[in-house]
Amino acid sequence: MSETAVTGREERVRGIIETARAKRPRFKEPRVTMSHGAGGKATQTLIEGVFVPAFGSGALEELADAGNFTIDELGLAMTTDTFVVRPIRFPGGSIGELAVNGTVNDLAAGGARPVAITVALVLEEGLEADDLRAEVEAIAEAAKVAEVQIVAGDTKVVERGHADSLYVCTTGVGRLDHRSRLSPASLRAGDRVLVSGPVGEHGTAIMLARGDLGLDAETESDTRPLWDVADALMEAAGEELRCMRDATRGGVATVLNELARASKASVLVAEDRVPVSPTVAAAGELLGIDPMYVANEGVMVACVAPGSADAALEALRAVPGCEAAADIGEVGAEPPGMVLIDTAFGGRRVMDLLAGDPLPRIC
């Protein structure tokens, strides 16, 4: 096939995607499905087609990790989350630790130092008391490590069979850092895209813990608090740090698509520069899933102006646990709102949001 034919086909594909994205999402399904919680296109349709029209705000419309507000000239950020991961314990962590880290990381990604959280538990009738104590201890220890106070909480119990052991609902408040000038709208052509570590570890650990893969390998969730990562990036790049996101549901690919849409810029990723462990790569091959779409719970994605990218990457690699941080791509102007990837085999393709739910209940 000639280069002209390939280019023409790429242009048609991009045109179809751009036309589809230009339409306001409408929630047409008669019922909610598992895919609506996966973090991909179905989730986006649910949020933008139901929630935003009803009670949308600036932060909600931007699909930001946290919302910012001011009280008596004090800049604050707030976030809320619910954790339904199955199983509740997995290599490298548990639902209690995950709940704390997921909440404080949403604040950190918004440039806010986490200060306090609330914790609400939904318990299933018949839950072993030792399991409950273990998760309460995990929550307490994770809060201690993240240096946040647990200031309020709630407990509910539902009938046996109406929950998988327990669910955790959290809300977090943080104080906006004076160095924080973060906004996806600030992205410019030439900005570099950094990740703080190997991708896909958490989602892969969950799948291995379920025994669904039949893969004789071990990997652990990367769940950890990320304020030290955010702090290092803000210190190294200052106002040239455009934005940060923690890549949870839907992985790095979903985060980049959200940023591209919000900024009306494009993102070009170099696949051979994305850090991926052999176990995650093997699991991805077995499932037919690109590790870029697999959830993380300890990976920050940052977009940095080119003049500060090297300093930011050096600062990242100096943070314990981020030694494998990498520069994986670049922000461009065309095609607006889209993410492209240069594959390891020499081709280029669109890296769009996934429509379905390949890895349910991973956070």
VOLUMTOR-421987 format. One record per residue (C-alpha): x, y, z negated; residue in one letter. Coordinates in nm, 4 decimals, m for minus. Layout:
<rs>
{xx: X | yy: Y | zz: Z | resn: A}
...
</rs>
This chain:
<rs>
{xx: 0.0000 | yy: 0.0000 | zz: 0.0000 | resn: M}
{xx: 0.1357 | yy: 0.3427 | zz: 0.0937 | resn: S}
{xx: 0.2207 | yy: 0.6094 | zz: m0.1615 | resn: E}
{xx: m0.0505 | yy: 0.8311 | zz: m0.0096 | resn: T}
{xx: m0.3156 | yy: 0.5631 | zz: m0.0666 | resn: A}
{xx: m0.2073 | yy: 0.5121 | zz: m0.4262 | resn: V}
{xx: m0.2105 | yy: 0.8849 | zz: m0.4935 | resn: T}
{xx: m0.5566 | yy: 0.9172 | zz: m0.3383 | resn: G}
{xx: m0.6921 | yy: 0.6354 | zz: m0.5531 | resn: R}
{xx: m0.5448 | yy: 0.7939 | zz: m0.8680 | resn: E}
{xx: m0.7103 | yy: 1.1241 | zz: m0.7806 | resn: E}
{xx: m1.0493 | yy: 0.9559 | zz: m0.7342 | resn: R}
{xx: m1.0194 | yy: 0.7713 | zz: m1.0666 | resn: V}
{xx: m0.9245 | yy: 1.0904 | zz: m1.2458 | resn: R}
{xx: m1.2119 | yy: 1.2730 | zz: m1.0818 | resn: G}
{xx: m1.4623 | yy: 1.0131 | zz: m1.2012 | resn: I}
{xx: m1.3262 | yy: 1.0314 | zz: m1.5578 | resn: I}
{xx: m1.3288 | yy: 1.4126 | zz: m1.5593 | resn: E}
{xx: m1.6890 | yy: 1.4195 | zz: m1.4349 | resn: T}
{xx: m1.7987 | yy: 1.1734 | zz: m1.7029 | resn: A}
{xx: m1.6231 | yy: 1.3685 | zz: m1.9769 | resn: R}
{xx: m1.7796 | yy: 1.6960 | zz: m1.8687 | resn: A}
{xx: m2.1237 | yy: 1.5646 | zz: m1.9622 | resn: K}
{xx: m2.2367 | yy: 1.6202 | zz: m2.3208 | resn: R}
{xx: m2.2431 | yy: 1.2818 | zz: m2.4988 | resn: P}
{xx: m2.5927 | yy: 1.1496 | zz: m2.5650 | resn: R}
{xx: m2.6690 | yy: 0.8717 | zz: m2.8073 | resn: F}
{xx: m2.9071 | yy: 0.6520 | zz: m2.6072 | resn: K}
{xx: m2.8710 | yy: 0.3145 | zz: m2.7796 | resn: E}
{xx: m3.1769 | yy: 0.1876 | zz: m2.9692 | resn: P}
{xx: m2.9583 | yy: 0.0554 | zz: m3.2528 | resn: R}
{xx: m2.6176 | yy: 0.1087 | zz: m3.4071 | resn: V}
{xx: m2.3619 | yy: m0.1586 | zz: m3.3149 | resn: T}
{xx: m2.0179 | yy: m0.2500 | zz: m3.4496 | resn: M}
{xx: m1.8559 | yy: m0.0595 | zz: m3.1642 | resn: S}
{xx: m1.9913 | yy: 0.2662 | zz: m3.3086 | resn: H}
{xx: m1.7440 | yy: 0.2285 | zz: m3.5941 | resn: G}
{xx: m1.4396 | yy: 0.1435 | zz: m3.3828 | resn: A}
{xx: m1.3085 | yy: 0.4946 | zz: m3.3266 | resn: G}
{xx: m1.3415 | yy: 0.4848 | zz: m2.9450 | resn: G}
{xx: m1.5975 | yy: 0.6068 | zz: m2.6927 | resn: K}
{xx: m1.8947 | yy: 0.4624 | zz: m2.8815 | resn: A}
{xx: m1.7896 | yy: 0.6390 | zz: m3.2019 | resn: T}
{xx: m1.7375 | yy: 0.9624 | zz: m3.0118 | resn: Q}
{xx: m2.0873 | yy: 0.9331 | zz: m2.8619 | resn: T}
{xx: m2.2380 | yy: 0.8734 | zz: m3.2068 | resn: L}
{xx: m2.0596 | yy: 1.1726 | zz: m3.3609 | resn: I}
{xx: m2.1103 | yy: 1.4163 | zz: m3.0751 | resn: E}
{xx: m2.4566 | yy: 1.2937 | zz: m2.9823 | resn: G}
{xx: m2.6097 | yy: 1.2699 | zz: m3.3312 | resn: V}
{xx: m2.4031 | yy: 1.4282 | zz: m3.6086 | resn: F}
{xx: m2.2576 | yy: 1.7400 | zz: m3.4458 | resn: V}
{xx: m2.5929 | yy: 1.8698 | zz: m3.3113 | resn: P}
{xx: m2.7511 | yy: 1.8180 | zz: m3.6542 | resn: A}
{xx: m2.4898 | yy: 1.9664 | zz: m3.8850 | resn: F}
{xx: m2.1854 | yy: 2.0454 | zz: m3.6733 | resn: G}
{xx: m1.9133 | yy: 2.2775 | zz: m3.7948 | resn: S}
{xx: m1.5835 | yy: 2.3854 | zz: m3.6440 | resn: G}
{xx: m1.3892 | yy: 2.1009 | zz: m3.8027 | resn: A}
{xx: m1.6518 | yy: 1.8419 | zz: m3.7153 | resn: L}
{xx: m1.6713 | yy: 1.9570 | zz: m3.3548 | resn: E}
{xx: m1.2910 | yy: 1.9353 | zz: m3.3240 | resn: E}
{xx: m1.2985 | yy: 1.5804 | zz: m3.4685 | resn: L}
{xx: m1.0371 | yy: 1.6998 | zz: m3.7174 | resn: A}
{xx: m0.9165 | yy: 1.4805 | zz: m4.0030 | resn: D}
{xx: m1.0192 | yy: 1.7418 | zz: m4.2604 | resn: A}
{xx: m1.2215 | yy: 2.0621 | zz: m4.2767 | resn: G}
{xx: m1.0670 | yy: 2.3892 | zz: m4.3993 | resn: N}
{xx: m1.2332 | yy: 2.6600 | zz: m4.6077 | resn: F}
{xx: m1.1399 | yy: 2.9456 | zz: m4.8401 | resn: T}
{xx: m1.2483 | yy: 3.0248 | zz: m5.1964 | resn: I}
{xx: m1.1281 | yy: 3.3546 | zz: m5.3439 | resn: D}
{xx: m0.8478 | yy: 3.3699 | zz: m5.0853 | resn: E}
{xx: m0.7319 | yy: 3.0182 | zz: m5.1743 | resn: L}
{xx: m0.7070 | yy: 2.8003 | zz: m4.8640 | resn: G}
{xx: m0.8379 | yy: 2.4485 | zz: m4.9196 | resn: L}
{xx: m0.9038 | yy: 2.1379 | zz: m4.7106 | resn: A}
{xx: m1.1585 | yy: 1.8639 | zz: m4.7732 | resn: M}
{xx: m1.2088 | yy: 1.5195 | zz: m4.6232 | resn: T}
{xx: m1.4302 | yy: 1.2192 | zz: m4.6891 | resn: T}
{xx: m1.4033 | yy: 0.8547 | zz: m4.5863 | resn: D}
{xx: m1.5500 | yy: 0.5090 | zz: m4.6409 | resn: T}
{xx: m1.3519 | yy: 0.1840 | zz: m4.6394 | resn: F}
{xx: m1.5061 | yy: m0.1513 | zz: m4.5478 | resn: V}
{xx: m1.1948 | yy: m0.3490 | zz: m4.4510 | resn: V}
{xx: m1.2218 | yy: m0.7274 | zz: m4.4382 | resn: R}
{xx: m1.0509 | yy: m0.9040 | zz: m4.6129 | resn: P}
{xx: m1.0132 | yy: m0.6700 | zz: m4.9091 | resn: I}
{xx: m0.6549 | yy: m0.7913 | zz: m4.9612 | resn: R}
{xx: m0.4073 | yy: m0.8228 | zz: m4.6780 | resn: F}
{xx: m0.0293 | yy: m0.8336 | zz: m4.6339 | resn: P}
{xx: 0.1105 | yy: m0.5020 | zz: m4.7509 | resn: G}
{xx: m0.1960 | yy: m0.3669 | zz: m4.9267 | resn: G}
{xx: m0.5615 | yy: m0.3859 | zz: m5.0270 | resn: S}
{xx: m0.8819 | yy: m0.1887 | zz: m4.9864 | resn: I}
{xx: m0.8165 | yy: 0.0167 | zz: m5.3011 | resn: G}
{xx: m0.4695 | yy: 0.1313 | zz: m5.1972 | resn: E}
{xx: m0.5922 | yy: 0.1870 | zz: m4.8416 | resn: L}
{xx: m0.8757 | yy: 0.4112 | zz: m4.9596 | resn: A}
{xx: m0.6442 | yy: 0.6456 | zz: m5.1467 | resn: V}
{xx: m0.3810 | yy: 0.6589 | zz: m4.8736 | resn: N}
{xx: m0.6350 | yy: 0.7079 | zz: m4.5961 | resn: G}
{xx: m0.7882 | yy: 1.0024 | zz: m4.7790 | resn: T}
{xx: m0.4692 | yy: 1.1838 | zz: m4.8745 | resn: V}
{xx: m0.3301 | yy: 1.1295 | zz: m4.5238 | resn: N}
{xx: m0.6261 | yy: 1.3062 | zz: m4.3640 | resn: D}
{xx: m0.5453 | yy: 1.6055 | zz: m4.5836 | resn: L}
{xx: m0.1725 | yy: 1.5879 | zz: m4.5074 | resn: A}
{xx: m0.2420 | yy: 1.5749 | zz: m4.1334 | resn: A}
{xx: m0.4333 | yy: 1.9006 | zz: m4.1743 | resn: G}
{xx: m0.1372 | yy: 2.0675 | zz: m4.3443 | resn: G}
{xx: m0.2833 | yy: 2.0438 | zz: m4.6954 | resn: A}
{xx: m0.1054 | yy: 1.9043 | zz: m4.9994 | resn: R}
{xx: m0.3450 | yy: 1.6511 | zz: m5.1595 | resn: P}
{xx: m0.4594 | yy: 1.7534 | zz: m5.5077 | resn: V}
{xx: m0.7624 | yy: 1.5493 | zz: m5.6148 | resn: A}
{xx: m0.9931 | yy: 1.2732 | zz: m5.4963 | resn: I}
{xx: m1.3226 | yy: 1.1173 | zz: m5.5952 | resn: T}
{xx: m1.3856 | yy: 0.7438 | zz: m5.5740 | resn: V}
{xx: m1.7222 | yy: 0.5705 | zz: m5.5354 | resn: A}
{xx: m1.7507 | yy: 0.1909 | zz: m5.5364 | resn: L}
{xx: m2.0250 | yy: m0.0241 | zz: m5.3842 | resn: V}
{xx: m1.9943 | yy: m0.3663 | zz: m5.5481 | resn: L}
{xx: m2.1514 | yy: m0.6914 | zz: m5.4313 | resn: E}
{xx: m2.3321 | yy: m0.8982 | zz: m5.6896 | resn: E}
{xx: m2.1067 | yy: m1.1908 | zz: m5.7833 | resn: G}
{xx: m1.7771 | yy: m1.0072 | zz: m5.7299 | resn: L}
{xx: m1.5143 | yy: m1.1623 | zz: m5.9560 | resn: E}
{xx: m1.4203 | yy: m0.9323 | zz: m6.2427 | resn: A}
{xx: m1.0511 | yy: m1.0012 | zz: m6.1812 | resn: D}
{xx: m1.0885 | yy: m0.8862 | zz: m5.8205 | resn: D}
{xx: m1.2556 | yy: m0.5658 | zz: m5.9349 | resn: L}
{xx: m0.9828 | yy: m0.4987 | zz: m6.1914 | resn: R}
{xx: m0.7155 | yy: m0.5596 | zz: m5.9287 | resn: A}
{xx: m0.8659 | yy: m0.3019 | zz: m5.6933 | resn: E}
{xx: m0.9191 | yy: m0.0461 | zz: m5.9694 | resn: V}
{xx: m0.5526 | yy: m0.0875 | zz: m6.0622 | resn: E}
{xx: m0.4544 | yy: m0.0555 | zz: m5.6940 | resn: A}
{xx: m0.6504 | yy: 0.2698 | zz: m5.6680 | resn: I}
{xx: m0.4886 | yy: 0.4063 | zz: m5.9842 | resn: A}
{xx: m0.1374 | yy: 0.3138 | zz: m5.8720 | resn: E}
{xx: m0.1862 | yy: 0.4556 | zz: m5.5215 | resn: A}
{xx: m0.3169 | yy: 0.7815 | zz: m5.6683 | resn: A}
{xx: m0.0117 | yy: 0.7999 | zz: m5.8922 | resn: K}
{xx: 0.2250 | yy: 0.7469 | zz: m5.5989 | resn: V}
{xx: 0.0388 | yy: 1.0066 | zz: m5.3886 | resn: A}
{xx: 0.0377 | yy: 1.2479 | zz: m5.6863 | resn: E}
{xx: m0.3366 | yy: 1.3096 | zz: m5.6819 | resn: V}
{xx: m0.5862 | yy: 1.3105 | zz: m5.9672 | resn: Q}
{xx: m0.9027 | yy: 1.1024 | zz: m5.9612 | resn: I}
{xx: m1.1540 | yy: 1.3574 | zz: m6.0872 | resn: V}
{xx: m1.4940 | yy: 1.1922 | zz: m6.0336 | resn: A}
{xx: m1.6554 | yy: 0.8695 | zz: m5.9232 | resn: G}
{xx: m1.9656 | yy: 0.6576 | zz: m5.8906 | resn: D}
{xx: m2.0593 | yy: 0.2887 | zz: m5.8928 | resn: T}
{xx: m2.3444 | yy: 0.1008 | zz: m5.7297 | resn: K}
{xx: m2.4171 | yy: m0.2733 | zz: m5.7142 | resn: V}
{xx: m2.6042 | yy: m0.4395 | zz: m5.4253 | resn: V}
{xx: m2.7493 | yy: m0.7896 | zz: m5.3969 | resn: E}
{xx: m2.5295 | yy: m1.0851 | zz: m5.3095 | resn: R}
{xx: m2.4790 | yy: m1.1036 | zz: m4.9345 | resn: G}
{xx: m2.5381 | yy: m0.7306 | zz: m4.8799 | resn: H}
{xx: m2.1677 | yy: m0.6335 | zz: m4.8942 | resn: A}
{xx: m1.8311 | yy: m0.8027 | zz: m4.8473 | resn: D}
{xx: m1.7062 | yy: m0.7945 | zz: m5.2099 | resn: S}
{xx: m1.6798 | yy: m0.4151 | zz: m5.2318 | resn: L}
{xx: m1.6744 | yy: m0.0953 | zz: m5.0288 | resn: Y}
{xx: m1.4893 | yy: 0.2201 | zz: m5.1326 | resn: V}
{xx: m1.6009 | yy: 0.5765 | zz: m5.0567 | resn: C}
{xx: m1.3584 | yy: 0.8626 | zz: m5.1200 | resn: T}
{xx: m1.3473 | yy: 1.2400 | zz: m5.0934 | resn: T}
{xx: m1.0270 | yy: 1.4392 | zz: m5.1143 | resn: G}
{xx: m0.9352 | yy: 1.8039 | zz: m5.1676 | resn: V}
{xx: m0.6007 | yy: 1.9589 | zz: m5.0867 | resn: G}
{xx: m0.4363 | yy: 2.3010 | zz: m5.0940 | resn: R}
{xx: m0.3399 | yy: 2.4352 | zz: m4.7523 | resn: L}
{xx: 0.0350 | yy: 2.4855 | zz: m4.7180 | resn: D}
{xx: 0.1447 | yy: 2.8377 | zz: m4.6239 | resn: H}
{xx: 0.3576 | yy: 2.6884 | zz: m4.3429 | resn: R}
{xx: 0.0546 | yy: 2.5256 | zz: m4.1836 | resn: S}
{xx: m0.0580 | yy: 2.6803 | zz: m3.8522 | resn: R}
{xx: m0.2067 | yy: 2.3675 | zz: m3.7027 | resn: L}
{xx: m0.4565 | yy: 2.3491 | zz: m3.4192 | resn: S}
{xx: m0.4953 | yy: 2.1215 | zz: m3.1157 | resn: P}
{xx: m0.5823 | yy: 2.4353 | zz: m2.9181 | resn: A}
{xx: m0.2229 | yy: 2.5530 | zz: m2.9636 | resn: S}
{xx: m0.0771 | yy: 2.2730 | zz: m2.7487 | resn: L}
{xx: 0.1288 | yy: 2.3974 | zz: m2.4531 | resn: R}
{xx: 0.2879 | yy: 2.2313 | zz: m2.1531 | resn: A}
{xx: 0.6331 | yy: 2.1074 | zz: m2.2489 | resn: G}
{xx: 0.5473 | yy: 2.0273 | zz: m2.6120 | resn: D}
{xx: 0.6861 | yy: 1.6960 | zz: m2.7307 | resn: R}
{xx: 0.4812 | yy: 1.4142 | zz: m2.8854 | resn: V}
{xx: 0.6385 | yy: 1.2418 | zz: m3.1863 | resn: L}
{xx: 0.5336 | yy: 0.9364 | zz: m3.3877 | resn: V}
{xx: 0.6693 | yy: 0.8722 | zz: m3.7354 | resn: S}
{xx: 0.7145 | yy: 0.4957 | zz: m3.6980 | resn: G}
{xx: 0.6200 | yy: 0.1686 | zz: m3.5253 | resn: P}
{xx: 0.2598 | yy: 0.1512 | zz: m3.4084 | resn: V}
{xx: m0.0102 | yy: m0.1112 | zz: m3.4631 | resn: G}
{xx: 0.1181 | yy: m0.2613 | zz: m3.7889 | resn: E}
{xx: m0.1992 | yy: m0.2239 | zz: m3.9963 | resn: H}
{xx: m0.4488 | yy: m0.3612 | zz: m3.7465 | resn: G}
{xx: m0.2208 | yy: m0.6544 | zz: m3.6684 | resn: T}
{xx: m0.1744 | yy: m0.7357 | zz: m4.0376 | resn: A}
{xx: m0.5529 | yy: m0.7451 | zz: m4.0841 | resn: I}
{xx: m0.6018 | yy: m0.9798 | zz: m3.7893 | resn: M}
{xx: m0.3255 | yy: m1.2113 | zz: m3.9104 | resn: L}
{xx: m0.4816 | yy: m1.2149 | zz: m4.2582 | resn: A}
{xx: m0.8134 | yy: m1.3257 | zz: m4.1049 | resn: R}
{xx: m0.6422 | yy: m1.6159 | zz: m3.9312 | resn: G}
{xx: m0.8007 | yy: m1.5225 | zz: m3.5995 | resn: D}
{xx: m0.4846 | yy: m1.5199 | zz: m3.3892 | resn: L}
{xx: m0.3236 | yy: m1.8549 | zz: m3.4561 | resn: G}
{xx: 0.0087 | yy: m1.6693 | zz: m3.4526 | resn: L}
{xx: 0.2876 | yy: m1.8046 | zz: m3.6728 | resn: D}
{xx: 0.4319 | yy: m1.4674 | zz: m3.7658 | resn: A}
{xx: 0.4259 | yy: m1.2176 | zz: m4.0466 | resn: E}
{xx: 0.3701 | yy: m0.8453 | zz: m4.0507 | resn: T}
{xx: 0.2535 | yy: m0.6084 | zz: m4.3220 | resn: E}
{xx: 0.0197 | yy: m0.3126 | zz: m4.3163 | resn: S}
{xx: 0.2018 | yy: 0.0192 | zz: m4.2996 | resn: D}
{xx: m0.0393 | yy: 0.1812 | zz: m4.5485 | resn: T}
{xx: 0.1385 | yy: 0.4630 | zz: m4.7351 | resn: R}
{xx: 0.0847 | yy: 0.8294 | zz: m4.8257 | resn: P}
{xx: 0.2147 | yy: 1.0705 | zz: m4.5621 | resn: L}
{xx: 0.2533 | yy: 1.4036 | zz: m4.7393 | resn: W}
{xx: 0.6336 | yy: 1.3618 | zz: m4.7333 | resn: D}
{xx: 0.6113 | yy: 1.3234 | zz: m4.3543 | resn: V}
{xx: 0.3923 | yy: 1.6324 | zz: m4.3146 | resn: A}
{xx: 0.6185 | yy: 1.8303 | zz: m4.5483 | resn: D}
{xx: 0.9296 | yy: 1.7348 | zz: m4.3498 | resn: A}
{xx: 0.7682 | yy: 1.8282 | zz: m4.0183 | resn: L}
{xx: 0.6438 | yy: 2.1672 | zz: m4.1413 | resn: M}
{xx: 0.9830 | yy: 2.2460 | zz: m4.2926 | resn: E}
{xx: 1.1758 | yy: 2.1493 | zz: m3.9784 | resn: A}
{xx: 0.9468 | yy: 2.2976 | zz: m3.7121 | resn: A}
{xx: 0.7633 | yy: 2.5773 | zz: m3.8917 | resn: G}
{xx: 0.5150 | yy: 2.7542 | zz: m3.6655 | resn: E}
{xx: 0.6366 | yy: 2.5452 | zz: m3.3708 | resn: E}
{xx: 0.4584 | yy: 2.2432 | zz: m3.5206 | resn: L}
{xx: 0.1398 | yy: 2.2516 | zz: m3.3124 | resn: R}
{xx: m0.0692 | yy: 1.9830 | zz: m3.4837 | resn: C}
{xx: m0.0589 | yy: 1.6529 | zz: m3.6728 | resn: M}
{xx: m0.2921 | yy: 1.3548 | zz: m3.6830 | resn: R}
{xx: m0.2723 | yy: 1.0209 | zz: m3.8661 | resn: D}
{xx: m0.3437 | yy: 0.7470 | zz: m3.6147 | resn: A}
{xx: m0.5977 | yy: 0.5202 | zz: m3.7853 | resn: T}
{xx: m0.9007 | yy: 0.3738 | zz: m3.6020 | resn: R}
{xx: m0.8312 | yy: 0.3528 | zz: m3.2312 | resn: G}
{xx: m0.4583 | yy: 0.3975 | zz: m3.2825 | resn: G}
{xx: m0.2228 | yy: 0.6475 | zz: m3.1234 | resn: V}
{xx: m0.4041 | yy: 0.6308 | zz: m2.7886 | resn: A}
{xx: m0.7289 | yy: 0.7579 | zz: m2.9407 | resn: T}
{xx: m0.5529 | yy: 1.0399 | zz: m3.1262 | resn: V}
{xx: m0.3815 | yy: 1.1561 | zz: m2.8077 | resn: L}
{xx: m0.7109 | yy: 1.1516 | zz: m2.6183 | resn: N}
{xx: m0.8753 | yy: 1.3618 | zz: m2.8896 | resn: E}
{xx: m0.5888 | yy: 1.6128 | zz: m2.8777 | resn: L}
{xx: m0.5928 | yy: 1.6276 | zz: m2.4987 | resn: A}
{xx: m0.9677 | yy: 1.6946 | zz: m2.4947 | resn: R}
{xx: m0.9470 | yy: 1.9578 | zz: m2.7683 | resn: A}
{xx: m0.6585 | yy: 2.1434 | zz: m2.6016 | resn: S}
{xx: m0.7675 | yy: 2.0882 | zz: m2.2387 | resn: K}
{xx: m0.4077 | yy: 1.9829 | zz: m2.1768 | resn: A}
{xx: m0.2706 | yy: 1.6518 | zz: m2.0551 | resn: S}
{xx: m0.0378 | yy: 1.4102 | zz: m2.2321 | resn: V}
{xx: 0.2144 | yy: 1.1848 | zz: m2.0595 | resn: L}
{xx: 0.3467 | yy: 0.8930 | zz: m2.2669 | resn: V}
{xx: 0.6577 | yy: 0.6898 | zz: m2.1854 | resn: A}
{xx: 0.5661 | yy: 0.3325 | zz: m2.2809 | resn: E}
{xx: 0.9264 | yy: 0.2200 | zz: m2.3209 | resn: D}
{xx: 0.9835 | yy: 0.4847 | zz: m2.5901 | resn: R}
{xx: 0.6926 | yy: 0.3778 | zz: m2.8113 | resn: V}
{xx: 0.8245 | yy: 0.1845 | zz: m3.1155 | resn: P}
{xx: 0.6481 | yy: m0.1540 | zz: m3.1412 | resn: V}
{xx: 0.7586 | yy: m0.4536 | zz: m3.3502 | resn: S}
{xx: 0.7886 | yy: m0.7962 | zz: m3.1809 | resn: P}
{xx: 0.5001 | yy: m0.9347 | zz: m3.3902 | resn: T}
{xx: 0.2654 | yy: m0.6520 | zz: m3.2953 | resn: V}
{xx: 0.3673 | yy: m0.6855 | zz: m2.9317 | resn: A}
{xx: 0.3025 | yy: m1.0627 | zz: m2.9383 | resn: A}
{xx: m0.0380 | yy: m1.0164 | zz: m3.1038 | resn: A}
{xx: m0.1263 | yy: m0.7576 | zz: m2.8431 | resn: G}
{xx: m0.0376 | yy: m0.9996 | zz: m2.5648 | resn: E}
{xx: m0.2546 | yy: m1.2738 | zz: m2.7183 | resn: L}
{xx: m0.5539 | yy: m1.0441 | zz: m2.7611 | resn: L}
{xx: m0.5034 | yy: m0.8450 | zz: m2.4426 | resn: G}
{xx: m0.4872 | yy: m0.5227 | zz: m2.6471 | resn: I}
{xx: m0.2352 | yy: m0.2437 | zz: m2.5984 | resn: D}
{xx: m0.0671 | yy: m0.1753 | zz: m2.9387 | resn: P}
{xx: m0.1294 | yy: 0.1934 | zz: m2.8720 | resn: M}
{xx: m0.4986 | yy: 0.1256 | zz: m2.9510 | resn: Y}
{xx: m0.4313 | yy: m0.0726 | zz: m3.2706 | resn: V}
{xx: m0.4924 | yy: 0.0988 | zz: m3.6053 | resn: A}
{xx: m0.2186 | yy: 0.2377 | zz: m3.8269 | resn: N}
{xx: m0.2405 | yy: 0.3551 | zz: m4.1869 | resn: E}
{xx: 0.1034 | yy: 0.5100 | zz: m4.2232 | resn: G}
{xx: 0.1867 | yy: 0.6671 | zz: m3.8864 | resn: V}
{xx: 0.1712 | yy: 1.0394 | zz: m3.8162 | resn: M}
{xx: 0.1428 | yy: 1.1772 | zz: m3.4640 | resn: V}
{xx: 0.2846 | yy: 1.5273 | zz: m3.4223 | resn: A}
{xx: 0.3030 | yy: 1.7685 | zz: m3.1299 | resn: C}
{xx: 0.5993 | yy: 2.0059 | zz: m3.1506 | resn: V}
{xx: 0.7248 | yy: 2.2885 | zz: m2.9299 | resn: A}
{xx: 1.0256 | yy: 2.1730 | zz: m2.7263 | resn: P}
{xx: 1.2689 | yy: 2.4057 | zz: m2.9026 | resn: G}
{xx: 1.2034 | yy: 2.2394 | zz: m3.2399 | resn: S}
{xx: 1.1431 | yy: 1.8805 | zz: m3.1258 | resn: A}
{xx: 1.4956 | yy: 1.7529 | zz: m3.1943 | resn: D}
{xx: 1.5032 | yy: 1.9069 | zz: m3.5431 | resn: A}
{xx: 1.1564 | yy: 1.7676 | zz: m3.6197 | resn: A}
{xx: 1.2552 | yy: 1.4190 | zz: m3.5046 | resn: L}
{xx: 1.5728 | yy: 1.4305 | zz: m3.7132 | resn: E}
{xx: 1.3718 | yy: 1.5395 | zz: m4.0164 | resn: A}
{xx: 1.1234 | yy: 1.2567 | zz: m3.9601 | resn: L}
{xx: 1.3965 | yy: 0.9953 | zz: m3.9429 | resn: R}
{xx: 1.5363 | yy: 1.1200 | zz: m4.2736 | resn: A}
{xx: 1.2068 | yy: 1.0378 | zz: m4.4513 | resn: V}
{xx: 1.2209 | yy: 0.6901 | zz: m4.6115 | resn: P}
{xx: 1.0191 | yy: 0.4480 | zz: m4.3992 | resn: G}
{xx: 1.0351 | yy: 0.6667 | zz: m4.0872 | resn: C}
{xx: 1.3737 | yy: 0.5617 | zz: m3.9561 | resn: E}
{xx: 1.2121 | yy: 0.4365 | zz: m3.6322 | resn: A}
{xx: 1.0376 | yy: 0.7683 | zz: m3.5582 | resn: A}
{xx: 1.0415 | yy: 0.8463 | zz: m3.1871 | resn: A}
{xx: 0.9707 | yy: 1.1059 | zz: m2.9205 | resn: D}
{xx: 0.7207 | yy: 0.9220 | zz: m2.6988 | resn: I}
{xx: 0.5953 | yy: 1.1805 | zz: m2.4534 | resn: G}
{xx: 0.5176 | yy: 1.5302 | zz: m2.3390 | resn: E}
{xx: 0.2224 | yy: 1.7651 | zz: m2.3142 | resn: V}
{xx: 0.1418 | yy: 1.8860 | zz: m1.9631 | resn: G}
{xx: m0.1115 | yy: 2.1041 | zz: m1.7847 | resn: A}
{xx: m0.2595 | yy: 1.8567 | zz: m1.5353 | resn: E}
{xx: m0.4874 | yy: 1.6675 | zz: m1.5306 | resn: P}
{xx: m0.6570 | yy: 1.8604 | zz: m1.8151 | resn: P}
{xx: m0.7966 | yy: 1.6597 | zz: m2.1040 | resn: G}
{xx: m0.6423 | yy: 1.3303 | zz: m1.9967 | resn: M}
{xx: m0.3709 | yy: 1.0961 | zz: m2.1249 | resn: V}
{xx: m0.1441 | yy: 0.9145 | zz: m1.8818 | resn: L}
{xx: 0.1195 | yy: 0.6533 | zz: m1.9525 | resn: I}
{xx: 0.4310 | yy: 0.5646 | zz: m1.7564 | resn: D}
{xx: 0.4395 | yy: 0.1878 | zz: m1.7992 | resn: T}
{xx: 0.7489 | yy: m0.0205 | zz: m1.8657 | resn: A}
{xx: 0.7000 | yy: m0.1716 | zz: m1.5184 | resn: F}
{xx: 0.7332 | yy: 0.1597 | zz: m1.3404 | resn: G}
{xx: 0.3675 | yy: 0.2460 | zz: m1.2759 | resn: G}
{xx: 0.1449 | yy: 0.5165 | zz: m1.4163 | resn: R}
{xx: m0.2114 | yy: 0.4751 | zz: m1.5397 | resn: R}
{xx: m0.4808 | yy: 0.6547 | zz: m1.7352 | resn: V}
{xx: m0.4847 | yy: 0.5704 | zz: m2.1060 | resn: M}
{xx: m0.8487 | yy: 0.6479 | zz: m2.1833 | resn: D}
{xx: m1.0556 | yy: 0.5833 | zz: m2.4949 | resn: L}
{xx: m1.1681 | yy: 0.2237 | zz: m2.5361 | resn: L}
{xx: m1.5392 | yy: 0.1627 | zz: m2.4972 | resn: A}
{xx: m1.5717 | yy: m0.1430 | zz: m2.7222 | resn: G}
{xx: m1.4526 | yy: m0.2666 | zz: m3.0595 | resn: D}
{xx: m1.1573 | yy: m0.5065 | zz: m3.0274 | resn: P}
{xx: m1.0644 | yy: m0.4986 | zz: m3.3989 | resn: L}
{xx: m1.3683 | yy: m0.4385 | zz: m3.6240 | resn: P}
{xx: m1.3531 | yy: m0.3724 | zz: m3.9982 | resn: R}
{xx: m0.9832 | yy: m0.2811 | zz: m4.0144 | resn: I}
{xx: m1.0215 | yy: 0.0165 | zz: m4.2504 | resn: C}
</rs>
